[in-house]
Amino acid sequence: MRHASKERITRRDEAEAIAAAADGFQGPLTVRVEEKRQAPPRLHDLPSLQKLCGSRFGWPAARTLKVAQELYHGQGKKVITYPRAETCSG
């Protein structure tokens, strides 16, 4: 749609103007299909898991560690791998 802006449209009047410009268009549409491969995200180490849970749930680091340890040692046992901090050997 050459009438659409490249940024996200946030105003209703702007969206309606674009829709009105496209209304009744009879020309050809093109579709481009591309195959892209993306590696899965890296697993969390303990510090990144603590940071994520702190920002998403407001948990302190100690609570994240306690929950992670319960998922490893608890009744379901080994629901997750043991929560470790990532180490570099070098």
PDB file of N, CA, C and O in Angstrom:
ATOM      1  N   MET A   1       0.843  -1.178   0.000  1.00  0.00           N
ATOM      2  CA  MET A   1       0.000   0.000   0.000  1.00  0.00           C
ATOM      3  C   MET A   1       0.887   1.239   0.000  1.00  0.00           C
ATOM      4  O   MET A   1       1.482   1.592   1.018  1.00  0.00           O
ATOM      5  N   ARG A   2       0.962   1.855  -1.091  1.00  0.00           N
ATOM      6  CA  ARG A   2       1.836   3.024  -1.188  1.00  0.00           C
ATOM      7  C   ARG A   2       1.314   4.212  -0.392  1.00  0.00           C
ATOM      8  O   ARG A   2       2.060   5.156  -0.132  1.00  0.00           O
ATOM      9  N   HIS A   3       0.028   4.178   0.004  1.00  0.00           N
ATOM     10  CA  HIS A   3      -0.535   5.288   0.763  1.00  0.00           C
ATOM     11  C   HIS A   3      -0.242   5.165   2.259  1.00  0.00           C
ATOM     12  O   HIS A   3      -0.363   6.146   2.993  1.00  0.00           O
ATOM     13  N   ALA A   4       0.134   3.991   2.711  1.00  0.00           N
ATOM     14  CA  ALA A   4       0.354   3.763   4.141  1.00  0.00           C
ATOM     15  C   ALA A   4       1.727   4.271   4.551  1.00  0.00           C
ATOM     16  O   ALA A   4       2.693   4.209   3.790  1.00  0.00           O
ATOM     17  N   SER A   5       1.783   4.772   5.770  1.00  0.00           N
ATOM     18  CA  SER A   5       3.080   5.213   6.287  1.00  0.00           C
ATOM     19  C   SER A   5       3.889   3.992   6.715  1.00  0.00           C
ATOM     20  O   SER A   5       3.327   2.917   6.924  1.00  0.00           O
ATOM     21  N   LYS A   6       5.184   4.151   6.844  1.00  0.00           N
ATOM     22  CA  LYS A   6       6.052   3.043   7.218  1.00  0.00           C
ATOM     23  C   LYS A   6       5.981   2.748   8.713  1.00  0.00           C
ATOM     24  O   LYS A   6       6.251   1.621   9.128  1.00  0.00           O
ATOM     25  N   GLU A   7       5.624   3.733   9.523  1.00  0.00           N
ATOM     26  CA  GLU A   7       5.486   3.515  10.954  1.00  0.00           C
ATOM     27  C   GLU A   7       4.090   2.974  11.250  1.00  0.00           C
ATOM     28  O   GLU A   7       3.222   2.924  10.379  1.00  0.00           O
ATOM     29  N   ARG A   8       3.906   2.578  12.483  1.00  0.00           N
ATOM     30  CA  ARG A   8       2.611   2.079  12.924  1.00  0.00           C
ATOM     31  C   ARG A   8       1.583   3.209  12.897  1.00  0.00           C
ATOM     32  O   ARG A   8       1.884   4.331  13.304  1.00  0.00           O
ATOM     33  N   ILE A   9       0.383   2.920  12.424  1.00  0.00           N
ATOM     34  CA  ILE A   9      -0.681   3.922  12.342  1.00  0.00           C
ATOM     35  C   ILE A   9      -1.420   3.927  13.677  1.00  0.00           C
ATOM     36  O   ILE A   9      -1.976   2.907  14.085  1.00  0.00           O
ATOM     37  N   THR A  10      -1.427   5.056  14.346  1.00  0.00           N
ATOM     38  CA  THR A  10      -2.054   5.136  15.664  1.00  0.00           C
ATOM     39  C   THR A  10      -3.277   6.040  15.692  1.00  0.00           C
ATOM     40  O   THR A  10      -4.058   5.992  16.643  1.00  0.00           O
ATOM     41  N   ARG A  11      -3.456   6.869  14.658  1.00  0.00           N
ATOM     42  CA  ARG A  11      -4.597   7.787  14.645  1.00  0.00           C
ATOM     43  C   ARG A  11      -5.697   7.240  13.742  1.00  0.00           C
ATOM     44  O   ARG A  11      -5.437   6.806  12.620  1.00  0.00           O
ATOM     45  N   ARG A  12      -6.920   7.267  14.244  1.00  0.00           N
ATOM     46  CA  ARG A  12      -8.067   6.728  13.509  1.00  0.00           C
ATOM     47  C   ARG A  12      -8.283   7.451  12.186  1.00  0.00           C
ATOM     48  O   ARG A  12      -8.536   6.809  11.167  1.00  0.00           O
ATOM     49  N   ASP A  13      -8.187   8.780  12.187  1.00  0.00           N
ATOM     50  CA  ASP A  13      -8.436   9.529  10.959  1.00  0.00           C
ATOM     51  C   ASP A  13      -7.424   9.183   9.869  1.00  0.00           C
ATOM     52  O   ASP A  13      -7.764   9.131   8.687  1.00  0.00           O
ATOM     53  N   GLU A  14      -6.190   8.950  10.275  1.00  0.00           N
ATOM     54  CA  GLU A  14      -5.142   8.572   9.320  1.00  0.00           C
ATOM     55  C   GLU A  14      -5.442   7.183   8.733  1.00  0.00           C
ATOM     56  O   GLU A  14      -5.296   6.971   7.529  1.00  0.00           O
ATOM     57  N   ALA A  15      -5.859   6.245   9.587  1.00  0.00           N
ATOM     58  CA  ALA A  15      -6.197   4.892   9.121  1.00  0.00           C
ATOM     59  C   ALA A  15      -7.390   4.926   8.181  1.00  0.00           C
ATOM     60  O   ALA A  15      -7.402   4.221   7.172  1.00  0.00           O
ATOM     61  N   GLU A  16      -8.390   5.734   8.498  1.00  0.00           N
ATOM     62  CA  GLU A  16      -9.563   5.834   7.638  1.00  0.00           C
ATOM     63  C   GLU A  16      -9.220   6.452   6.276  1.00  0.00           C
ATOM     64  O   GLU A  16      -9.780   6.059   5.253  1.00  0.00           O
ATOM     65  N   ALA A  17      -8.302   7.413   6.272  1.00  0.00           N
ATOM     66  CA  ALA A  17      -7.875   8.019   5.008  1.00  0.00           C
ATOM     67  C   ALA A  17      -7.171   6.998   4.128  1.00  0.00           C
ATOM     68  O   ALA A  17      -7.374   6.982   2.914  1.00  0.00           O
ATOM     69  N   ILE A  18      -6.357   6.156   4.720  1.00  0.00           N
ATOM     70  CA  ILE A  18      -5.658   5.111   3.951  1.00  0.00           C
ATOM     71  C   ILE A  18      -6.665   4.097   3.429  1.00  0.00           C
ATOM     72  O   ILE A  18      -6.581   3.669   2.278  1.00  0.00           O
ATOM     73  N   ALA A  19      -7.623   3.709   4.279  1.00  0.00           N
ATOM     74  CA  ALA A  19      -8.648   2.747   3.856  1.00  0.00           C
ATOM     75  C   ALA A  19      -9.483   3.320   2.711  1.00  0.00           C
ATOM     76  O   ALA A  19      -9.831   2.600   1.774  1.00  0.00           O
ATOM     77  N   ALA A  20      -9.807   4.623   2.786  1.00  0.00           N
ATOM     78  CA  ALA A  20     -10.593   5.258   1.724  1.00  0.00           C
ATOM     79  C   ALA A  20      -9.813   5.304   0.412  1.00  0.00           C
ATOM     80  O   ALA A  20     -10.387   5.134  -0.664  1.00  0.00           O
ATOM     81  N   ALA A  21      -8.501   5.533   0.506  1.00  0.00           N
ATOM     82  CA  ALA A  21      -7.673   5.579  -0.699  1.00  0.00           C
ATOM     83  C   ALA A  21      -7.588   4.204  -1.365  1.00  0.00           C
ATOM     84  O   ALA A  21      -7.467   4.111  -2.587  1.00  0.00           O
ATOM     85  N   ALA A  22      -7.652   3.139  -0.562  1.00  0.00           N
ATOM     86  CA  ALA A  22      -7.543   1.789  -1.106  1.00  0.00           C
ATOM     87  C   ALA A  22      -8.892   1.213  -1.516  1.00  0.00           C
ATOM     88  O   ALA A  22      -8.940   0.208  -2.225  1.00  0.00           O
ATOM     89  N   ASP A  23      -9.990   1.832  -1.080  1.00  0.00           N
ATOM     90  CA  ASP A  23     -11.324   1.323  -1.367  1.00  0.00           C
ATOM     91  C   ASP A  23     -11.573   1.282  -2.879  1.00  0.00           C
ATOM     92  O   ASP A  23     -11.350   2.261  -3.592  1.00  0.00           O
ATOM     93  N   GLY A  24     -12.033   0.138  -3.337  1.00  0.00           N
ATOM     94  CA  GLY A  24     -12.367  -0.003  -4.748  1.00  0.00           C
ATOM     95  C   GLY A  24     -11.179  -0.306  -5.642  1.00  0.00           C
ATOM     96  O   GLY A  24     -11.351  -0.389  -6.858  1.00  0.00           O
ATOM     97  N   PHE A  25      -9.994  -0.473  -5.102  1.00  0.00           N
ATOM     98  CA  PHE A  25      -8.811  -0.769  -5.905  1.00  0.00           C
ATOM     99  C   PHE A  25      -8.977  -2.119  -6.582  1.00  0.00           C
ATOM    100  O   PHE A  25      -9.308  -3.107  -5.926  1.00  0.00           O
ATOM    101  N   GLN A  26      -8.752  -2.168  -7.884  1.00  0.00           N
ATOM    102  CA  GLN A  26      -8.932  -3.386  -8.658  1.00  0.00           C
ATOM    103  C   GLN A  26      -7.619  -3.941  -9.214  1.00  0.00           C
ATOM    104  O   GLN A  26      -7.624  -4.966  -9.896  1.00  0.00           O
ATOM    105  N   GLY A  27      -6.531  -3.296  -8.941  1.00  0.00           N
ATOM    106  CA  GLY A  27      -5.250  -3.710  -9.509  1.00  0.00           C
ATOM    107  C   GLY A  27      -4.717  -4.985  -8.883  1.00  0.00           C
ATOM    108  O   GLY A  27      -5.290  -5.509  -7.928  1.00  0.00           O
ATOM    109  N   PRO A  28      -3.622  -5.476  -9.427  1.00  0.00           N
ATOM    110  CA  PRO A  28      -3.049  -6.724  -8.909  1.00  0.00           C
ATOM    111  C   PRO A  28      -2.380  -6.515  -7.550  1.00  0.00           C
ATOM    112  O   PRO A  28      -1.820  -5.456  -7.265  1.00  0.00           O
ATOM    113  N   LEU A  29      -2.455  -7.532  -6.743  1.00  0.00           N
ATOM    114  CA  LEU A  29      -1.741  -7.547  -5.469  1.00  0.00           C
ATOM    115  C   LEU A  29      -0.588  -8.518  -5.610  1.00  0.00           C
ATOM    116  O   LEU A  29      -0.704  -9.527  -6.306  1.00  0.00           O
ATOM    117  N   THR A  30       0.504  -8.226  -4.968  1.00  0.00           N
ATOM    118  CA  THR A  30       1.632  -9.150  -5.010  1.00  0.00           C
ATOM    119  C   THR A  30       1.894  -9.670  -3.613  1.00  0.00           C
ATOM    120  O   THR A  30       1.750  -8.958  -2.620  1.00  0.00           O
ATOM    121  N   VAL A  31       2.279 -10.916  -3.567  1.00  0.00           N
ATOM    122  CA  VAL A  31       2.604 -11.560  -2.311  1.00  0.00           C
ATOM    123  C   VAL A  31       3.996 -12.149  -2.463  1.00  0.00           C
ATOM    124  O   VAL A  31       4.290 -12.843  -3.436  1.00  0.00           O
ATOM    125  N   ARG A  32       4.832 -11.867  -1.504  1.00  0.00           N
ATOM    126  CA  ARG A  32       6.188 -12.405  -1.525  1.00  0.00           C
ATOM    127  C   ARG A  32       6.344 -13.323  -0.324  1.00  0.00           C
ATOM    128  O   ARG A  32       6.114 -12.912   0.814  1.00  0.00           O
ATOM    129  N   VAL A  33       6.732 -14.558  -0.578  1.00  0.00           N
ATOM    130  CA  VAL A  33       6.927 -15.534   0.485  1.00  0.00           C
ATOM    131  C   VAL A  33       8.416 -15.830   0.561  1.00  0.00           C
ATOM    132  O   VAL A  33       9.051 -16.183  -0.433  1.00  0.00           O
ATOM    133  N   GLU A  34       8.954 -15.680   1.757  1.00  0.00           N
ATOM    134  CA  GLU A  34      10.365 -15.967   1.964  1.00  0.00           C
ATOM    135  C   GLU A  34      10.495 -16.988   3.079  1.00  0.00           C
ATOM    136  O   GLU A  34       9.795 -16.918   4.090  1.00  0.00           O
ATOM    137  N   GLU A  35      11.390 -17.929   2.884  1.00  0.00           N
ATOM    138  CA  GLU A  35      11.659 -18.886   3.942  1.00  0.00           C
ATOM    139  C   GLU A  35      12.850 -18.381   4.736  1.00  0.00           C
ATOM    140  O   GLU A  35      13.936 -18.166   4.197  1.00  0.00           O
ATOM    141  N   LYS A  36      12.624 -18.198   6.015  1.00  0.00           N
ATOM    142  CA  LYS A  36      13.705 -17.725   6.876  1.00  0.00           C
ATOM    143  C   LYS A  36      13.869 -18.700   8.023  1.00  0.00           C
ATOM    144  O   LYS A  36      12.896 -19.255   8.534  1.00  0.00           O
ATOM    145  N   ARG A  37      15.090 -18.895   8.411  1.00  0.00           N
ATOM    146  CA  ARG A  37      15.382 -19.773   9.543  1.00  0.00           C
ATOM    147  C   ARG A  37      15.919 -18.930  10.686  1.00  0.00           C
ATOM    148  O   ARG A  37      16.724 -18.018  10.497  1.00  0.00           O
ATOM    149  N   GLN A  38      15.450 -19.262  11.866  1.00  0.00           N
ATOM    150  CA  GLN A  38      15.882 -18.537  13.045  1.00  0.00           C
ATOM    151  C   GLN A  38      16.207 -19.550  14.132  1.00  0.00           C
ATOM    152  O   GLN A  38      15.417 -20.455  14.402  1.00  0.00           O
ATOM    153  N   ALA A  39      17.345 -19.401  14.739  1.00  0.00           N
ATOM    154  CA  ALA A  39      17.741 -20.305  15.808  1.00  0.00           C
ATOM    155  C   ALA A  39      16.855 -20.070  17.033  1.00  0.00           C
ATOM    156  O   ALA A  39      16.386 -18.953  17.253  1.00  0.00           O
ATOM    157  N   PRO A  40      16.626 -21.108  17.824  1.00  0.00           N
ATOM    158  CA  PRO A  40      15.823 -20.914  19.031  1.00  0.00           C
ATOM    159  C   PRO A  40      16.561 -20.000  20.009  1.00  0.00           C
ATOM    160  O   PRO A  40      17.787 -19.905  19.963  1.00  0.00           O
ATOM    161  N   PRO A  41      15.830 -19.336  20.884  1.00  0.00           N
ATOM    162  CA  PRO A  41      16.499 -18.458  21.845  1.00  0.00           C
ATOM    163  C   PRO A  41      17.356 -19.265  22.813  1.00  0.00           C
ATOM    164  O   PRO A  41      17.091 -20.440  23.067  1.00  0.00           O
ATOM    165  N   ARG A  42      18.373 -18.625  23.342  1.00  0.00           N
ATOM    166  CA  ARG A  42      19.249 -19.286  24.313  1.00  0.00           C
ATOM    167  C   ARG A  42      18.488 -19.514  25.610  1.00  0.00           C
ATOM    168  O   ARG A  42      17.594 -18.746  25.964  1.00  0.00           O
ATOM    169  N   LEU A  43      18.852 -20.569  26.305  1.00  0.00           N
ATOM    170  CA  LEU A  43      18.245 -20.850  27.601  1.00  0.00           C
ATOM    171  C   LEU A  43      18.700 -19.803  28.616  1.00  0.00           C
ATOM    172  O   LEU A  43      19.781 -19.230  28.486  1.00  0.00           O
ATOM    173  N   HIS A  44      17.878 -19.564  29.610  1.00  0.00           N
ATOM    174  CA  HIS A  44      18.238 -18.610  30.657  1.00  0.00           C
ATOM    175  C   HIS A  44      19.239 -19.228  31.614  1.00  0.00           C
ATOM    176  O   HIS A  44      19.122 -20.398  31.978  1.00  0.00           O
ATOM    177  N   ASP A  45      20.218 -18.444  32.020  1.00  0.00           N
ATOM    178  CA  ASP A  45      21.024 -18.827  33.165  1.00  0.00           C
ATOM    179  C   ASP A  45      20.346 -18.162  34.367  1.00  0.00           C
ATOM    180  O   ASP A  45      19.391 -17.404  34.197  1.00  0.00           O
ATOM    181  N   LEU A  46      20.829 -18.441  35.566  1.00  0.00           N
ATOM    182  CA  LEU A  46      20.150 -17.934  36.755  1.00  0.00           C
ATOM    183  C   LEU A  46      20.047 -16.408  36.789  1.00  0.00           C
ATOM    184  O   LEU A  46      18.963 -15.892  37.059  1.00  0.00           O
ATOM    185  N   PRO A  47      21.120 -15.665  36.530  1.00  0.00           N
ATOM    186  CA  PRO A  47      20.979 -14.201  36.576  1.00  0.00           C
ATOM    187  C   PRO A  47      19.969 -13.648  35.553  1.00  0.00           C
ATOM    188  O   PRO A  47      19.222 -12.721  35.867  1.00  0.00           O
ATOM    189  N   SER A  48      19.943 -14.209  34.336  1.00  0.00           N
ATOM    190  CA  SER A  48      18.986 -13.692  33.356  1.00  0.00           C
ATOM    191  C   SER A  48      17.560 -14.087  33.728  1.00  0.00           C
ATOM    192  O   SER A  48      16.625 -13.327  33.478  1.00  0.00           O
ATOM    193  N   LEU A  49      17.382 -15.269  34.325  1.00  0.00           N
ATOM    194  CA  LEU A  49      16.061 -15.689  34.788  1.00  0.00           C
ATOM    195  C   LEU A  49      15.586 -14.790  35.932  1.00  0.00           C
ATOM    196  O   LEU A  49      14.417 -14.408  35.982  1.00  0.00           O
ATOM    197  N   GLN A  50      16.490 -14.456  36.843  1.00  0.00           N
ATOM    198  CA  GLN A  50      16.143 -13.569  37.952  1.00  0.00           C
ATOM    199  C   GLN A  50      15.771 -12.176  37.449  1.00  0.00           C
ATOM    200  O   GLN A  50      14.836 -11.554  37.956  1.00  0.00           O
ATOM    201  N   LYS A  51      16.491 -11.701  36.472  1.00  0.00           N
ATOM    202  CA  LYS A  51      16.189 -10.383  35.902  1.00  0.00           C
ATOM    203  C   LYS A  51      14.821 -10.387  35.220  1.00  0.00           C
ATOM    204  O   LYS A  51      14.034  -9.458  35.396  1.00  0.00           O
ATOM    205  N   LEU A  52      14.539 -11.435  34.440  1.00  0.00           N
ATOM    206  CA  LEU A  52      13.257 -11.543  33.757  1.00  0.00           C
ATOM    207  C   LEU A  52      12.101 -11.614  34.759  1.00  0.00           C
ATOM    208  O   LEU A  52      11.112 -10.894  34.616  1.00  0.00           O
ATOM    209  N   CYS A  53      12.221 -12.468  35.762  1.00  0.00           N
ATOM    210  CA  CYS A  53      11.146 -12.604  36.758  1.00  0.00           C
ATOM    211  C   CYS A  53      10.987 -11.332  37.585  1.00  0.00           C
ATOM    212  O   CYS A  53       9.881 -11.000  38.009  1.00  0.00           O
ATOM    213  N   GLY A  54      12.088 -10.622  37.814  1.00  0.00           N
ATOM    214  CA  GLY A  54      12.002  -9.354  38.527  1.00  0.00           C
ATOM    215  C   GLY A  54      11.250  -8.313  37.732  1.00  0.00           C
ATOM    216  O   GLY A  54      10.423  -7.586  38.283  1.00  0.00           O
ATOM    217  N   SER A  55      11.528  -8.230  36.434  1.00  0.00           N
ATOM    218  CA  SER A  55      10.857  -7.219  35.624  1.00  0.00           C
ATOM    219  C   SER A  55       9.423  -7.611  35.287  1.00  0.00           C
ATOM    220  O   SER A  55       8.547  -6.747  35.234  1.00  0.00           O
ATOM    221  N   ARG A  56       9.172  -8.889  35.059  1.00  0.00           N
ATOM    222  CA  ARG A  56       7.838  -9.325  34.654  1.00  0.00           C
ATOM    223  C   ARG A  56       6.880  -9.500  35.835  1.00  0.00           C
ATOM    224  O   ARG A  56       5.707  -9.137  35.743  1.00  0.00           O
ATOM    225  N   PHE A  57       7.381 -10.057  36.948  1.00  0.00           N
ATOM    226  CA  PHE A  57       6.504 -10.368  38.079  1.00  0.00           C
ATOM    227  C   PHE A  57       6.812  -9.552  39.327  1.00  0.00           C
ATOM    228  O   PHE A  57       6.065  -9.611  40.304  1.00  0.00           O
ATOM    229  N   GLY A  58       7.904  -8.791  39.305  1.00  0.00           N
ATOM    230  CA  GLY A  58       8.290  -8.019  40.479  1.00  0.00           C
ATOM    231  C   GLY A  58       8.903  -8.878  41.580  1.00  0.00           C
ATOM    232  O   GLY A  58       8.907  -8.476  42.743  1.00  0.00           O
ATOM    233  N   TRP A  59       9.416 -10.043  41.234  1.00  0.00           N
ATOM    234  CA  TRP A  59       9.990 -10.949  42.222  1.00  0.00           C
ATOM    235  C   TRP A  59      11.410 -10.526  42.569  1.00  0.00           C
ATOM    236  O   TRP A  59      12.157 -10.091  41.693  1.00  0.00           O
ATOM    237  N   PRO A  60      11.792 -10.650  43.841  1.00  0.00           N
ATOM    238  CA  PRO A  60      13.209 -10.476  44.179  1.00  0.00           C
ATOM    239  C   PRO A  60      13.998 -11.703  43.701  1.00  0.00           C
ATOM    240  O   PRO A  60      13.420 -12.760  43.451  1.00  0.00           O
ATOM    241  N   ALA A  61      15.295 -11.555  43.580  1.00  0.00           N
ATOM    242  CA  ALA A  61      16.140 -12.640  43.073  1.00  0.00           C
ATOM    243  C   ALA A  61      16.005 -13.901  43.921  1.00  0.00           C
ATOM    244  O   ALA A  61      16.029 -15.011  43.389  1.00  0.00           O
ATOM    245  N   ALA A  62      15.865 -13.738  45.237  1.00  0.00           N
ATOM    246  CA  ALA A  62      15.767 -14.900  46.126  1.00  0.00           C
ATOM    247  C   ALA A  62      14.515 -15.728  45.840  1.00  0.00           C
ATOM    248  O   ALA A  62      14.556 -16.956  45.925  1.00  0.00           O
ATOM    249  N   ARG A  63      13.414 -15.076  45.506  1.00  0.00           N
ATOM    250  CA  ARG A  63      12.180 -15.816  45.204  1.00  0.00           C
ATOM    251  C   ARG A  63      12.334 -16.594  43.905  1.00  0.00           C
ATOM    252  O   ARG A  63      11.896 -17.740  43.813  1.00  0.00           O
ATOM    253  N   THR A  64      12.951 -15.983  42.907  1.00  0.00           N
ATOM    254  CA  THR A  64      13.178 -16.685  41.642  1.00  0.00           C
ATOM    255  C   THR A  64      14.031 -17.921  41.884  1.00  0.00           C
ATOM    256  O   THR A  64      13.734 -18.993  41.357  1.00  0.00           O
ATOM    257  N   LEU A  65      15.083 -17.781  42.672  1.00  0.00           N
ATOM    258  CA  LEU A  65      15.945 -18.924  42.978  1.00  0.00           C
ATOM    259  C   LEU A  65      15.160 -20.006  43.706  1.00  0.00           C
ATOM    260  O   LEU A  65      15.295 -21.189  43.395  1.00  0.00           O
ATOM    261  N   LYS A  66      14.340 -19.606  44.677  1.00  0.00           N
ATOM    262  CA  LYS A  66      13.555 -20.579  45.444  1.00  0.00           C
ATOM    263  C   LYS A  66      12.588 -21.343  44.542  1.00  0.00           C
ATOM    264  O   LYS A  66      12.468 -22.563  44.656  1.00  0.00           O
ATOM    265  N   VAL A  67      11.900 -20.638  43.650  1.00  0.00           N
ATOM    266  CA  VAL A  67      10.963 -21.288  42.730  1.00  0.00           C
ATOM    267  C   VAL A  67      11.719 -22.219  41.784  1.00  0.00           C
ATOM    268  O   VAL A  67      11.279 -23.342  41.543  1.00  0.00           O
ATOM    269  N   ALA A  68      12.849 -21.765  41.249  1.00  0.00           N
ATOM    270  CA  ALA A  68      13.646 -22.598  40.340  1.00  0.00           C
ATOM    271  C   ALA A  68      14.136 -23.857  41.047  1.00  0.00           C
ATOM    272  O   ALA A  68      14.108 -24.942  40.467  1.00  0.00           O
ATOM    273  N   GLN A  69      14.585 -23.721  42.289  1.00  0.00           N
ATOM    274  CA  GLN A  69      15.057 -24.890  43.031  1.00  0.00           C
ATOM    275  C   GLN A  69      13.913 -25.856  43.318  1.00  0.00           C
ATOM    276  O   GLN A  69      14.101 -27.072  43.292  1.00  0.00           O
ATOM    277  N   GLU A  70      12.727 -25.316  43.590  1.00  0.00           N
ATOM    278  CA  GLU A  70      11.560 -26.174  43.826  1.00  0.00           C
ATOM    279  C   GLU A  70      11.186 -26.941  42.552  1.00  0.00           C
ATOM    280  O   GLU A  70      10.811 -28.112  42.617  1.00  0.00           O
ATOM    281  N   LEU A  71      11.290 -26.284  41.408  1.00  0.00           N
ATOM    282  CA  LEU A  71      10.998 -26.965  40.149  1.00  0.00           C
ATOM    283  C   LEU A  71      12.027 -28.056  39.847  1.00  0.00           C
ATOM    284  O   LEU A  71      11.728 -29.018  39.139  1.00  0.00           O
ATOM    285  N   TYR A  72      13.234 -27.904  40.382  1.00  0.00           N
ATOM    286  CA  TYR A  72      14.275 -28.909  40.167  1.00  0.00           C
ATOM    287  C   TYR A  72      14.193 -30.027  41.205  1.00  0.00           C
ATOM    288  O   TYR A  72      14.232 -31.206  40.853  1.00  0.00           O
ATOM    289  N   HIS A  73      14.079 -29.656  42.494  1.00  0.00           N
ATOM    290  CA  HIS A  73      14.119 -30.641  43.575  1.00  0.00           C
ATOM    291  C   HIS A  73      12.737 -31.069  44.060  1.00  0.00           C
ATOM    292  O   HIS A  73      12.626 -32.079  44.756  1.00  0.00           O
ATOM    293  N   GLY A  74      11.699 -30.346  43.720  1.00  0.00           N
ATOM    294  CA  GLY A  74      10.375 -30.531  44.316  1.00  0.00           C
ATOM    295  C   GLY A  74       9.673 -31.798  43.903  1.00  0.00           C
ATOM    296  O   GLY A  74      10.283 -32.723  43.366  1.00  0.00           O
ATOM    297  N   GLN A  75       8.374 -31.826  44.162  1.00  0.00           N
ATOM    298  CA  GLN A  75       7.568 -33.017  43.955  1.00  0.00           C
ATOM    299  C   GLN A  75       7.605 -33.503  42.511  1.00  0.00           C
ATOM    300  O   GLN A  75       7.685 -34.707  42.269  1.00  0.00           O
ATOM    301  N   GLY A  76       7.549 -32.579  41.544  1.00  0.00           N
ATOM    302  CA  GLY A  76       7.609 -32.980  40.146  1.00  0.00           C
ATOM    303  C   GLY A  76       9.015 -33.355  39.716  1.00  0.00           C
ATOM    304  O   GLY A  76       9.184 -34.042  38.709  1.00  0.00           O
ATOM    305  N   LYS A  77      10.000 -32.934  40.433  1.00  0.00           N
ATOM    306  CA  LYS A  77      11.434 -33.161  40.236  1.00  0.00           C
ATOM    307  C   LYS A  77      11.899 -33.038  38.792  1.00  0.00           C
ATOM    308  O   LYS A  77      11.385 -33.679  37.875  1.00  0.00           O
ATOM    309  N   LYS A  78      12.863 -32.210  38.651  1.00  0.00           N
ATOM    310  CA  LYS A  78      13.566 -31.994  37.389  1.00  0.00           C
ATOM    311  C   LYS A  78      12.647 -31.516  36.269  1.00  0.00           C
ATOM    312  O   LYS A  78      12.766 -31.940  35.120  1.00  0.00           O
ATOM    313  N   VAL A  79      11.723 -30.619  36.637  1.00  0.00           N
ATOM    314  CA  VAL A  79      10.890 -29.968  35.634  1.00  0.00           C
ATOM    315  C   VAL A  79      11.780 -29.033  34.818  1.00  0.00           C
ATOM    316  O   VAL A  79      11.532 -28.804  33.634  1.00  0.00           O
ATOM    317  N   ILE A  80      12.819 -28.494  35.462  1.00  0.00           N
ATOM    318  CA  ILE A  80      13.812 -27.662  34.785  1.00  0.00           C
ATOM    319  C   ILE A  80      15.190 -28.204  35.123  1.00  0.00           C
ATOM    320  O   ILE A  80      15.330 -29.027  36.027  1.00  0.00           O
ATOM    321  N   THR A  81      16.210 -27.750  34.403  1.00  0.00           N
ATOM    322  CA  THR A  81      17.581 -28.107  34.759  1.00  0.00           C
ATOM    323  C   THR A  81      17.980 -27.277  35.971  1.00  0.00           C
ATOM    324  O   THR A  81      17.324 -26.286  36.293  1.00  0.00           O
ATOM    325  N   TYR A  82      19.036 -27.675  36.631  1.00  0.00           N
ATOM    326  CA  TYR A  82      19.439 -26.956  37.836  1.00  0.00           C
ATOM    327  C   TYR A  82      19.806 -25.520  37.473  1.00  0.00           C
ATOM    328  O   TYR A  82      20.548 -25.294  36.517  1.00  0.00           O
ATOM    329  N   PRO A  83      19.291 -24.542  38.234  1.00  0.00           N
ATOM    330  CA  PRO A  83      19.565 -23.131  37.911  1.00  0.00           C
ATOM    331  C   PRO A  83      20.993 -22.735  38.248  1.00  0.00           C
ATOM    332  O   PRO A  83      21.356 -22.635  39.420  1.00  0.00           O
ATOM    333  N   ARG A  84      21.783 -22.515  37.243  1.00  0.00           N
ATOM    334  CA  ARG A  84      23.178 -22.148  37.465  1.00  0.00           C
ATOM    335  C   ARG A  84      23.454 -20.797  36.827  1.00  0.00           C
ATOM    336  O   ARG A  84      22.787 -20.379  35.881  1.00  0.00           O
ATOM    337  N   ALA A  85      24.454 -20.133  37.374  1.00  0.00           N
ATOM    338  CA  ALA A  85      24.973 -18.942  36.713  1.00  0.00           C
ATOM    339  C   ALA A  85      25.882 -19.414  35.600  1.00  0.00           C
ATOM    340  O   ALA A  85      26.605 -20.397  35.761  1.00  0.00           O
ATOM    341  N   GLU A  86      25.854 -18.727  34.474  1.00  0.00           N
ATOM    342  CA  GLU A  86      26.705 -19.120  33.350  1.00  0.00           C
ATOM    343  C   GLU A  86      28.149 -18.834  33.718  1.00  0.00           C
ATOM    344  O   GLU A  86      28.464 -17.786  34.280  1.00  0.00           O
ATOM    345  N   THR A  87      29.018 -19.774  33.397  1.00  0.00           N
ATOM    346  CA  THR A  87      30.439 -19.599  33.695  1.00  0.00           C
ATOM    347  C   THR A  87      31.225 -19.650  32.402  1.00  0.00           C
ATOM    348  O   THR A  87      30.841 -20.319  31.443  1.00  0.00           O
ATOM    349  N   CYS A  88      32.310 -18.943  32.398  1.00  0.00           N
ATOM    350  CA  CYS A  88      33.199 -18.950  31.236  1.00  0.00           C
ATOM    351  C   CYS A  88      34.522 -19.550  31.679  1.00  0.00           C
ATOM    352  O   CYS A  88      35.067 -19.168  32.715  1.00  0.00           O
ATOM    353  N   SER A  89      35.030 -20.472  30.910  1.00  0.00           N
ATOM    354  CA  SER A  89      36.362 -20.990  31.208  1.00  0.00           C
ATOM    355  C   SER A  89      37.328 -20.347  30.237  1.00  0.00           C
ATOM    356  O   SER A  89      37.096 -20.306  29.029  1.00  0.00           O
ATOM    357  N   GLY A  90      38.378 -19.865  30.774  1.00  0.00           N
ATOM    358  CA  GLY A  90      39.254 -19.193  29.828  1.00  0.00           C
ATOM    359  C   GLY A  90      40.439 -18.759  30.447  1.00  0.00           C
ATOM    360  O   GLY A  90      41.297 -18.168  29.792  1.00  0.00           O
TER     361      GLY A  90
END
